[in-house]
Amino acid sequence: QVQLVESGGGLVQAGGSLRLSCSASGSIFRFLLMRWFRQAPGKQREPVAGFDSGGSTNYADSVKGRFTISRDNAKNTVYLQMNSLKPEDTAVYYCNGFSTTTRVSYWGQGTQVTVSS
């Protein structure tokens, strides 16, 4: 069983930065495909950034050049560095871990990011 806990959200002015962290319990973290999603009020949850099975990163067009995903397997943690934040980045951000072996998807509880104009 894997538990994911996000942290690092908060209120920031437009143009500012935040770094989100997602800490995972369990020994299978290094085998999970880790991704960040977000959900704004009244909108569907959407992928923001993630790793593919080859370890390469991918990003939504709306965050390319501003957000960076990284992971530290020794710390069982994945990060999302968010720079040049915009009001439209306001959302609850969720960490997701997907096992390609068991096809099980794990979710964190989410962390609120609010960007003021």
VENPE-V316875 format. One record per backbone hydrogen bond with DSSP energy under -1.0 kcal/mol. NH is the residue of the N-H (numbers start at 1). CO is the residue of the C=O. If there is no record, write none. Layout:
nh=(NH;NH)
co=(CO;CO)
This chain:
nh=(5;7;12;14;15;16;18;20;21;22;23;24;25;31;32;33;35;36;37;38;39;43;46;48;49;50;51;52;55;58;60;63;64;66;67;68;70;72;77;78;79;80;81;82;83;85;89;90;91;92;93;94;96;97;98;99;103;106;108;111;113;114;116)
co=(23;21;114;116;85;13;82;80;7;78;5;76;3;28;29;98;96;49;94;46;92;40;38;36;36;58;34;56;52;50;48;60;60;63;63;81;79;77;72;22;70;20;68;18;66;16;86;87;113;39;111;37;35;106;33;104;99;97;95;93;91;10;12)
